[in-house]
Amino acid sequence: MALQVGDILEGKVTGIKPFGAFVALPESKTGLVHISEVSYEFVQDLATVLEAGQTVKVKVISIAPDGKIALSIKQTQPAPERAPRAPRSPRPQGQQGGNGGARPAGGRPPRREAAPRVWQPKPSQPQGDLSFEDMMARYKTQSEEKIADLKRVTENHRGGYSRRRG
């Protein structure tokens, strides 16, 4: 019987590490249950939940080409019911936050239904019939302007060049 993704098996915990637990499977195979796949609740230390020699029910999540088998204990259990969130109470008058009360009473900004914005590069400016030397001259001029702006800003933060001389 070859293992397949989605199979639910019983195995024995053979070792516990900070990142997960190794489980011995049928046919002398071993798989790893990552710490995030042990329980639906947060697990700080696996030793508090599992111990070596314990028999566990696991589900095969994936089988890598190199033979590594990823397992899950939590996917063999029903998901717990989540309690509905309690509505947030509005803040008392005068405590709206830093935006002067522009947000609605729930404390969240209104949802935008528009598609998310995706970064797009700026369209390149038409170069015309510039020669390589003309393009290099333009680049050099722009670079010198940027460096001059940067120097001006950094010198203003330091208190000016004349103060540093001593």
Backbone as ProteinMPNN parsed JSONL, in Angstrom:
{"seq_chain_A": "MALQVGDILEGKVTGIKPFGAFVALPESKTGLVHISEVSYEFVQDLATVLEAGQTVKVKVISIAPDGKIALSIKQTQPAPERAPRAPRSPRPQGQQGGNGGARPAGGRPPRREAAPRVWQPKPSQPQGDLSFEDMMARYKTQSEEKIADLKRVTENHRGGYSRRRG", "coords_chain_A": {"N_chain_A": [[0.844, -1.193, 0.0], [0.834, 2.038, -1.038], [1.589, 5.263, 0.213], [-0.622, 8.047, 0.06], [-1.499, 11.45, -0.613], [-3.791, 12.811, 1.621], [-4.513, 10.483, 2.883], [-5.511, 8.943, 5.934], [-3.964, 7.853, 8.759], [-2.69, 5.704, 11.421], [-0.084, 6.328, 13.664], [3.06, 6.179, 15.446], [4.513, 8.329, 17.77], [7.84, 9.13, 17.487], [9.829, 10.913, 18.034], [10.402, 14.165, 19.448], [10.778, 17.476, 18.594], [11.638, 21.017, 18.779], [10.324, 22.18, 16.596], [8.496, 20.339, 15.638], [6.976, 17.011, 15.508], [8.19, 13.725, 15.029], [6.771, 10.986, 13.368], [6.268, 7.543, 13.281], [5.264, 5.599, 10.588], [3.187, 3.123, 8.878], [4.866, 0.529, 6.926], [7.534, 1.091, 7.467], [8.033, 3.842, 7.268], [8.613, 7.344, 7.921], [7.204, 10.353, 9.086], [6.72, 13.94, 9.416], [5.111, 15.944, 11.766], [4.381, 19.16, 11.735], [4.686, 21.782, 14.168], [2.624, 23.611, 13.935], [0.592, 22.092, 12.934], [-0.388, 20.451, 14.879], [-2.444, 21.098, 16.705], [-5.572, 22.913, 16.905], [-5.402, 24.968, 18.612], [-3.021, 27.315, 19.998], [0.241, 26.094, 20.316], [2.833, 26.102, 22.458], [4.902, 24.504, 23.485], [5.72, 21.396, 22.376], [6.065, 19.144, 23.96], [4.204, 19.337, 25.953], [1.891, 18.512, 24.793], [2.275, 16.213, 23.23], [3.902, 13.001, 23.531], [6.773, 10.85, 23.405], [6.298, 7.676, 21.917], [3.56, 7.734, 21.998], [0.469, 6.921, 20.447], [-0.909, 8.244, 17.544], [-3.422, 9.73, 15.438], [-3.027, 10.571, 12.114], [-2.984, 12.726, 9.228], [-1.972, 12.586, 5.866], [-0.417, 15.244, 4.461], [1.341, 16.18, 2.48], [3.674, 14.803, 0.131], [6.924, 14.982, -0.516], [9.139, 15.146, -3.408], [11.622, 14.152, -2.64], [10.966, 12.301, -0.766], [10.136, 13.111, 1.763], [7.63, 13.277, 4.2], [4.845, 15.108, 4.998], [2.764, 15.628, 7.746], [-0.429, 15.875, 9.486], [-2.023, 16.343, 12.537], [-4.091, 17.852, 13.455], [-5.868, 18.122, 11.312], [-7.26, 15.796, 11.321], [-9.151, 16.049, 13.157], [-12.317, 17.496, 14.11], [-12.96, 20.908, 13.289], [-12.924, 23.459, 15.77], [-15.783, 25.236, 17.05], [-16.084, 28.647, 16.419], [-16.474, 31.373, 18.506], [-18.815, 33.997, 18.025], [-17.74, 37.303, 17.287], [-17.827, 39.896, 19.665], [-19.585, 42.956, 19.327], [-17.784, 45.99, 19.008], [-17.68, 48.5, 21.429], [-18.643, 51.906, 21.026], [-16.308, 54.614, 21.266], [-16.048, 56.88, 24.03], [-17.255, 60.285, 23.823], [-14.971, 62.594, 22.457], [-12.765, 60.993, 22.457], [-11.909, 60.003, 19.959], [-9.651, 59.224, 18.574], [-6.721, 59.709, 16.496], [-7.615, 60.905, 14.145], [-9.569, 62.799, 14.245], [-12.171, 61.873, 14.433], [-13.015, 60.802, 12.007], [-13.544, 58.213, 11.404], [-16.019, 55.592, 11.311], [-18.404, 54.546, 13.905], [-17.607, 51.959, 14.717], [-14.85, 51.887, 14.82], [-13.294, 51.105, 12.741], [-12.052, 51.837, 9.455], [-14.184, 52.537, 6.626], [-14.978, 49.82, 4.417], [-13.371, 49.323, 1.303], [-14.607, 48.663, -1.837], [-13.372, 48.527, -4.213], [-11.017, 47.174, -6.578], [-7.812, 45.909, -5.496], [-4.96, 48.07, -5.449], [-2.276, 47.834, -7.691], [1.203, 47.937, -8.024], [2.637, 49.731, -10.652], [5.115, 50.25, -13.076], [6.435, 53.507, -13.836], [5.624, 55.039, -16.909], [8.131, 55.189, -19.381], [9.792, 58.182, -20.3], [9.543, 59.682, -23.474], [12.418, 59.337, -25.428], [13.155, 60.446, -27.77], [15.265, 61.471, -30.411], [17.791, 61.153, -29.129], [21.275, 61.055, -28.688], [23.704, 58.715, -27.43], [25.583, 60.11, -25.901], [24.138, 62.449, -25.293], [22.11, 61.354, -23.685], [23.67, 60.424, -21.541], [24.684, 62.856, -20.604], [22.304, 64.055, -19.709], [21.619, 62.229, -17.675], [23.808, 62.589, -15.946], [23.465, 65.272, -15.172], [20.959, 65.092, -13.845], [21.676, 63.363, -11.759], [23.601, 64.885, -10.378], [21.947, 66.938, -9.478], [20.245, 65.537, -7.743], [22.114, 64.656, -5.817], [22.984, 67.123, -4.828], [20.595, 68.038, -3.657], [20.281, 66.058, -1.69], [22.586, 66.499, -0.121], [22.024, 69.064, 0.816], [19.765, 68.612, 2.398], [20.764, 66.785, 4.345], [22.773, 68.34, 5.535], [21.264, 70.332, 6.692], [20.007, 68.874, 8.675], [22.13, 68.296, 10.303], [22.873, 70.699, 11.259], [24.21, 72.394, 9.617], [27.068, 73.07, 7.517], [29.054, 74.85, 8.315], [29.074, 74.839, 11.087], [30.211, 72.429, 11.775], [32.912, 72.608, 11.383], [34.342, 73.544, 13.517]], "CA_chain_A": [[0.0, 0.0, 0.0], [1.617, 3.264, -1.122], [0.96, 6.416, 0.862], [-1.121, 9.087, -0.833], [-1.947, 12.669, 0.059], [-5.173, 12.7, 2.063], [-4.687, 9.276, 3.685], [-5.524, 9.087, 7.39], [-3.297, 6.67, 9.292], [-2.255, 5.763, 12.808], [1.359, 6.217, 13.77], [3.602, 6.31, 16.789], [5.458, 9.436, 17.904], [9.175, 8.599, 17.766], [10.707, 11.97, 18.52], [9.803, 15.501, 19.549], [11.723, 18.584, 18.427], [10.921, 22.291, 18.968], [9.556, 22.55, 15.401], [7.486, 19.351, 15.297], [7.139, 15.655, 16.029], [8.373, 12.675, 14.035], [5.802, 9.913, 13.577], [6.533, 6.322, 12.525], [4.086, 5.191, 9.826], [3.331, 1.758, 8.348], [5.867, 0.293, 5.886], [8.822, 1.651, 7.918], [8.188, 5.231, 6.823], [8.517, 8.333, 8.988], [6.745, 11.661, 8.642], [6.852, 15.025, 10.387], [3.956, 16.784, 12.063], [4.872, 20.483, 12.127], [4.038, 22.259, 15.393], [1.389, 24.325, 13.584], [-0.399, 21.112, 12.519], [-0.69, 19.564, 15.997], [-3.711, 21.433, 17.348], [-6.185, 24.168, 16.463], [-4.999, 25.976, 19.59], [-1.592, 27.636, 19.959], [1.075, 25.169, 21.077], [4.144, 26.689, 22.729], [5.859, 23.428, 23.686], [5.111, 20.131, 21.953], [6.137, 18.15, 25.034], [3.003, 19.439, 26.774], [0.768, 17.939, 24.051], [2.647, 14.886, 22.744], [5.055, 12.362, 24.167], [7.335, 9.766, 22.61], [5.611, 6.414, 22.109], [2.113, 7.942, 21.924], [-0.148, 6.601, 19.161], [-1.704, 9.388, 17.081], [-4.053, 9.637, 14.129], [-2.455, 11.635, 11.289], [-3.396, 12.825, 7.827], [-0.846, 12.908, 4.986], [-0.651, 16.539, 3.796], [2.114, 16.214, 1.236], [4.826, 13.915, 0.007], [7.896, 15.671, -1.359], [9.847, 14.238, -4.324], [12.745, 13.503, -1.962], [10.438, 11.296, 0.145], [9.71, 13.667, 3.05], [6.183, 13.191, 4.347], [4.29, 16.099, 5.92], [1.566, 15.082, 8.373], [-1.218, 16.778, 10.312], [-2.913, 15.748, 13.533], [-5.267, 18.711, 13.618], [-6.813, 17.922, 10.216], [-8.046, 14.586, 11.569], [-10.131, 16.413, 14.177], [-13.229, 18.545, 13.637], [-12.566, 22.28, 13.66], [-13.751, 23.963, 16.871], [-16.688, 26.352, 16.768], [-15.551, 29.951, 16.826], [-17.491, 32.241, 19.088], [-18.929, 35.237, 17.26], [-17.1, 38.463, 17.928], [-18.724, 40.877, 20.276], [-19.402, 44.256, 18.682], [-16.989, 46.939, 19.787], [-18.467, 49.645, 21.894], [-18.07, 53.168, 20.534], [-15.517, 55.367, 22.244], [-16.729, 58.055, 24.576], [-17.05, 61.532, 23.079], [-13.689, 63.248, 22.714], [-11.677, 60.025, 22.357], [-12.071, 59.389, 18.654], [-8.397, 58.802, 17.953], [-5.929, 60.776, 15.908], [-8.104, 61.429, 12.875], [-10.635, 63.776, 14.46], [-13.493, 61.276, 14.361], [-13.402, 60.532, 10.63], [-13.936, 56.815, 11.279], [-17.346, 55.303, 11.838], [-18.468, 54.196, 15.313], [-16.965, 50.68, 14.992], [-13.411, 52.041, 14.963], [-12.61, 50.702, 11.515], [-12.413, 52.639, 8.283], [-15.134, 51.822, 5.782], [-14.351, 48.916, 3.447], [-13.396, 49.735, -0.095], [-14.996, 47.55, -2.69], [-12.595, 48.593, -5.453], [-9.938, 46.195, -6.686], [-6.586, 46.411, -4.876], [-4.051, 48.755, -6.363], [-1.065, 47.084, -7.969], [2.26, 48.833, -8.471], [2.957, 49.71, -12.069], [6.241, 51.165, -13.319], [6.089, 54.726, -14.562], [5.998, 54.92, -18.319], [9.365, 55.916, -19.668], [9.597, 59.39, -21.084], [10.091, 59.479, -24.822], [13.789, 59.817, -25.536], [13.353, 61.168, -29.024], [16.443, 61.046, -31.153], [18.968, 61.533, -28.351], [22.429, 60.184, -28.837], [24.161, 58.155, -26.161], [26.243, 61.18, -25.149], [23.092, 63.319, -24.753], [21.461, 60.655, -22.578], [24.614, 60.412, -20.422], [24.735, 64.214, -20.064], [21.062, 64.249, -18.95], [21.739, 61.417, -16.468], [24.783, 63.234, -15.064], [22.815, 66.473, -14.625], [19.952, 64.672, -12.872], [22.377, 62.794, -10.607], [24.194, 65.984, -9.615], [20.855, 67.64, -8.796], [19.808, 64.705, -6.626], [23.155, 64.679, -4.794], [22.948, 68.446, -4.209], [19.418, 68.049, -2.78], [20.561, 65.197, -0.556], [23.545, 67.19, 0.734], [21.347, 70.189, 1.46], [18.888, 68.083, 3.447], [21.556, 66.218, 5.445], [23.457, 69.418, 6.245], [20.271, 71.008, 7.53], [19.774, 68.027, 9.854], [23.309, 68.349, 11.152], [23.1, 72.063, 11.724], [24.967, 73.176, 8.643], [28.466, 72.715, 7.331], [29.942, 75.764, 9.013], [29.141, 74.467, 12.498], [31.015, 71.225, 11.969], [34.346, 72.877, 11.223], [34.967, 73.659, 14.822]], "C_chain_A": [[0.881, 1.245, 0.0], [0.856, 4.402, -0.461], [0.52, 7.421, -0.188], [-1.548, 10.28, -0.007], [-3.43, 12.514, 0.381], [-5.432, 11.459, 2.889], [-4.666, 9.613, 5.17], [-5.031, 7.769, 7.969], [-3.091, 6.815, 10.796], [-0.759, 5.559, 12.82], [1.78, 6.424, 15.201], [4.626, 7.429, 16.806], [6.81, 8.852, 18.3], [10.12, 9.653, 18.302], [10.005, 13.311, 18.509], [10.922, 16.528, 19.487], [10.956, 19.882, 18.63], [10.015, 22.657, 17.798], [8.468, 21.545, 15.049], [7.801, 17.991, 15.888], [7.277, 14.68, 14.864], [7.45, 11.516, 14.385], [6.162, 8.741, 12.67], [5.223, 5.864, 11.905], [4.256, 3.74, 9.396], [4.373, 1.712, 7.225], [7.197, 0.962, 6.192], [9.077, 3.051, 7.396], [8.027, 6.146, 8.021], [8.082, 9.66, 8.382], [6.896, 12.67, 9.757], [5.535, 15.759, 10.52], [4.527, 18.109, 12.546], [4.071, 20.973, 13.33], [2.717, 22.982, 15.101], [0.272, 23.373, 13.183], [-0.771, 20.137, 13.635], [-2.084, 19.826, 16.547], [-4.258, 22.726, 16.762], [-5.842, 25.306, 17.419], [-3.496, 26.184, 19.49], [-0.831, 26.662, 20.85], [2.45, 25.797, 21.224], [5.213, 25.597, 22.785], [5.177, 22.107, 23.346], [5.104, 19.088, 23.059], [4.914, 18.215, 25.947], [1.805, 18.764, 26.101], [1.052, 16.488, 23.635], [3.789, 14.321, 23.573], [5.514, 11.199, 23.298], [6.614, 8.464, 22.95], [4.101, 6.526, 21.999], [1.609, 7.594, 20.523], [-1.075, 7.753, 18.774], [-2.298, 9.083, 15.712], [-3.557, 10.831, 13.318], [-3.009, 11.567, 9.872], [-2.167, 13.219, 7.012], [-1.199, 14.182, 4.223], [0.077, 16.593, 2.461], [3.238, 15.199, 1.309], [5.767, 14.571, -0.991], [8.588, 14.668, -2.279], [11.02, 13.52, -3.659], [12.286, 12.509, -0.892], [9.976, 11.817, 1.494], [8.181, 13.719, 3.086], [5.732, 14.202, 5.396], [2.949, 15.577, 6.426], [0.841, 16.151, 9.17], [-2.066, 15.962, 11.278], [-4.207, 16.547, 13.573], [-6.292, 18.506, 12.506], [-7.614, 16.63, 10.347], [-9.152, 14.859, 12.583], [-11.076, 17.462, 13.613], [-12.766, 19.919, 14.13], [-13.48, 22.77, 14.78], [-14.643, 25.11, 16.398], [-16.044, 27.639, 17.245], [-16.687, 30.793, 17.362], [-17.588, 33.505, 18.256], [-18.31, 36.39, 18.035], [-18.145, 39.394, 18.507], [-18.514, 42.211, 19.575], [-18.628, 45.19, 19.61], [-17.864, 48.109, 20.206], [-17.823, 50.921, 21.38], [-17.317, 53.868, 21.656], [-16.332, 56.523, 22.797], [-16.378, 59.301, 23.778], [-15.71, 62.149, 23.458], [-12.516, 62.286, 22.642], [-11.722, 59.304, 21.026], [-10.765, 58.87, 18.076], [-7.753, 59.985, 17.262], [-6.495, 61.373, 14.648], [-9.3, 62.355, 13.044], [-12.019, 63.189, 14.302], [-13.941, 60.948, 12.952], [-13.845, 59.084, 10.438], [-15.348, 56.615, 11.809], [-17.264, 54.76, 13.26], [-17.742, 52.895, 15.634], [-15.468, 50.774, 15.165], [-12.629, 51.639, 13.724], [-12.98, 51.644, 10.387], [-13.397, 51.869, 7.422], [-14.389, 50.967, 4.765], [-14.448, 49.49, 2.046], [-13.707, 48.507, -0.928], [-14.187, 47.52, -3.984], [-11.497, 47.532, -5.423], [-8.671, 46.765, -6.052], [-5.679, 47.055, -5.918], [-2.775, 47.938, -6.493], [-0.034, 48.067, -8.511], [2.524, 48.621, -9.947], [4.134, 50.655, -12.283], [5.764, 52.384, -14.095], [6.469, 54.548, -16.03], [7.236, 55.752, -18.592], [9.062, 57.113, -20.567], [10.195, 59.165, -22.469], [11.47, 60.114, -24.934], [14.013, 60.619, -26.814], [14.554, 60.598, -29.751], [17.704, 61.49, -30.424], [20.088, 60.538, -28.598], [22.817, 59.666, -27.449], [24.796, 59.24, -25.3], [25.212, 62.132, -24.53], [22.382, 62.662, -23.57], [22.369, 60.634, -21.351], [24.704, 61.798, -19.783], [23.485, 64.488, -19.216], [21.135, 63.479, -17.631], [22.678, 62.087, -15.462], [24.175, 64.467, -14.41], [21.795, 66.091, -13.557], [20.605, 64.114, -11.616], [22.974, 63.89, -9.741], [23.125, 66.767, -8.871], [20.384, 66.85, -7.585], [20.821, 64.728, -5.49], [23.159, 66.02, -4.077], [21.757, 68.554, -3.255], [19.677, 67.232, -1.522], [21.53, 65.863, 0.412], [22.882, 68.317, 1.505], [20.484, 69.69, 2.618], [19.705, 67.554, 4.616], [22.308, 67.297, 6.204], [22.49, 70.19, 7.126], [19.983, 70.189, 8.784], [20.932, 68.096, 10.826], [23.576, 69.744, 11.703], [23.953, 72.881, 10.794], [26.433, 72.812, 8.625], [29.377, 73.581, 8.181], [30.075, 75.416, 10.499], [30.083, 73.301, 12.736], [32.493, 71.495, 11.947], [35.033, 73.11, 12.554], [35.198, 75.034, 15.205]], "O_chain_A": [[1.609, 1.475, 0.966], [-0.367, 4.49, -0.565], [1.198, 7.624, -1.195], [-1.915, 10.141, 1.16], [-4.225, 12.133, -0.478], [-6.471, 11.371, 3.543], [-3.896, 10.467, 5.611], [-5.6, 6.709, 7.709], [-3.288, 7.887, 11.369], [-0.226, 4.728, 12.086], [0.978, 6.792, 16.06], [5.512, 7.475, 15.952], [6.924, 8.167, 19.316], [11.11, 9.325, 18.957], [9.133, 13.569, 17.68], [11.893, 16.452, 20.24], [9.726, 19.857, 18.653], [9.033, 23.375, 17.986], [7.595, 21.856, 14.239], [8.75, 17.828, 16.655], [6.582, 14.79, 13.853], [7.355, 11.11, 15.544], [6.34, 8.902, 11.463], [4.204, 5.75, 12.586], [5.343, 3.178, 9.531], [4.715, 2.744, 6.648], [7.914, 1.359, 5.275], [10.22, 3.409, 7.11], [7.392, 5.786, 9.013], [8.535, 10.041, 7.302], [7.166, 12.311, 10.903], [4.918, 16.148, 9.528], [5.091, 18.182, 13.637], [2.904, 20.615, 13.487], [1.802, 22.966, 15.925], [-0.884, 23.788, 13.097], [-1.399, 19.111, 13.375], [-2.828, 18.886, 16.825], [-3.518, 23.532, 16.198], [-5.98, 26.478, 17.067], [-2.779, 25.334, 18.961], [-1.21, 26.432, 21.999], [3.153, 26.003, 20.235], [6.291, 25.741, 22.209], [4.174, 21.745, 23.96], [4.221, 18.23, 23.091], [4.617, 17.246, 26.645], [0.81, 18.474, 26.765], [0.161, 15.64, 23.687], [4.536, 15.052, 24.224], [4.725, 10.631, 22.543], [6.349, 8.179, 24.118], [3.419, 5.504, 21.915], [2.249, 7.934, 19.528], [-1.914, 8.183, 19.565], [-1.757, 8.293, 14.939], [-3.651, 11.972, 13.771], [-3.437, 10.518, 9.39], [-1.404, 14.093, 7.424], [-2.149, 14.207, 3.441], [-0.489, 16.997, 1.445], [3.686, 14.798, 2.383], [5.442, 14.699, -2.172], [8.627, 13.475, -1.976], [11.378, 12.412, -4.059], [13.116, 11.935, -0.187], [9.468, 11.041, 2.303], [7.534, 14.147, 2.131], [6.18, 14.16, 6.542], [2.105, 15.14, 5.643], [1.407, 17.196, 9.493], [-2.74, 15.011, 10.883], [-5.291, 15.98, 13.71], [-7.485, 18.701, 12.74], [-8.541, 16.393, 9.573], [-9.992, 13.996, 12.837], [-10.691, 18.235, 12.735], [-12.25, 20.059, 15.239], [-14.685, 22.522, 14.743], [-14.3, 25.849, 15.474], [-15.518, 27.704, 18.357], [-17.74, 30.907, 16.734], [-16.567, 34.038, 17.82], [-18.354, 36.439, 19.264], [-19.196, 39.639, 17.914], [-17.378, 42.565, 19.257], [-18.803, 45.174, 20.828], [-18.672, 48.624, 19.433], [-16.598, 51.015, 21.305], [-17.648, 53.73, 22.834], [-17.197, 57.074, 22.115], [-15.33, 59.363, 23.135], [-15.358, 62.216, 24.636], [-11.369, 62.719, 22.756], [-11.582, 58.081, 20.99], [-10.813, 58.1, 17.116], [-8.187, 61.125, 17.424], [-5.889, 62.298, 14.107], [-9.977, 62.663, 12.064], [-12.969, 63.934, 14.059], [-15.142, 60.825, 12.712], [-14.456, 58.756, 9.421], [-15.817, 57.377, 12.654], [-16.166, 54.536, 13.77], [-17.286, 52.742, 16.767], [-14.854, 49.811, 15.623], [-11.412, 51.821, 13.677], [-14.083, 52.189, 10.359], [-13.433, 50.64, 7.493], [-13.307, 51.333, 4.305], [-15.465, 50.065, 1.657], [-13.123, 47.442, -0.73], [-14.31, 46.577, -4.767], [-11.107, 47.059, -4.356], [-8.473, 47.98, -6.066], [-5.635, 46.655, -7.081], [-2.262, 47.414, -5.505], [-0.347, 48.918, -9.344], [2.623, 47.492, -10.427], [4.148, 51.753, -11.726], [4.831, 52.313, -14.894], [7.511, 53.975, -16.347], [7.373, 56.873, -18.101], [8.209, 57.063, -21.453], [11.238, 58.527, -22.605], [11.663, 61.278, -24.58], [14.97, 61.388, -26.908], [14.819, 59.396, -29.707], [18.58, 62.123, -31.014], [19.861, 59.332, -28.701], [22.308, 60.136, -26.432], [24.568, 59.281, -24.091], [25.375, 62.573, -23.393], [22.086, 63.321, -22.574], [21.889, 60.807, -20.231], [24.79, 61.911, -18.561], [23.581, 65.078, -18.14], [20.758, 64.008, -16.585], [22.377, 62.146, -14.27], [24.356, 64.682, -13.211], [21.765, 66.694, -12.485], [20.126, 64.372, -10.511], [22.872, 63.842, -8.515], [23.36, 67.218, -7.75], [20.148, 67.422, -6.52], [20.438, 64.81, -4.323], [23.317, 66.068, -2.857], [21.892, 69.103, -2.161], [19.336, 67.656, -0.418], [21.332, 65.806, 1.626], [23.139, 68.508, 2.694], [20.481, 70.285, 3.696], [19.38, 67.841, 5.769], [22.468, 67.181, 7.419], [22.868, 70.654, 8.201], [19.741, 70.759, 9.848], [20.743, 67.97, 12.036], [24.451, 69.911, 12.551], [24.384, 73.975, 11.161], [26.972, 72.303, 9.609], [30.373, 73.092, 8.714], [31.117, 75.686, 11.097], [30.691, 73.205, 13.802], [33.27, 70.682, 12.449], [36.235, 72.874, 12.668], [35.722, 75.293, 16.288]]}, "name": "protein", "num_of_chains": 1, "seq": "MALQVGDILEGKVTGIKPFGAFVALPESKTGLVHISEVSYEFVQDLATVLEAGQTVKVKVISIAPDGKIALSIKQTQPAPERAPRAPRSPRPQGQQGGNGGARPAGGRPPRREAAPRVWQPKPSQPQGDLSFEDMMARYKTQSEEKIADLKRVTENHRGGYSRRRG"}
